[in-house]
């Protein structure tokens, strides 16, 4: 989520820590497809590696951008409710940044 005010920009993104199922490619992928030096052991490893690249690129992009990372480490109803509430309050924050009424329906 990119929050763009008059003079300030903020990026808020969510990170899901851990998953119940971690998919792994078969050993034939390396041999048959010619990816000899590609070290993808699992889907989570690929996700984590791409997250590190994203975070490093984002932090080097601009010193004026404020970055908020929200990590979700639990898969429960309470976590989902907290996430929905957080997104709701982020929309209020964004409306205040751009000088709009946060409690009316924007199109």
Secondary structure, DSSP 8 states (H G I E B T S, - for coil): -EEE-SS-EEEEEEEE---S------THHHHHS--SS-----HHHHHHHHHHHHHHHHHHH-TTEEEEEEEE---SHHHHHHHHHHHHHHHHHHHHHTT--TTS---
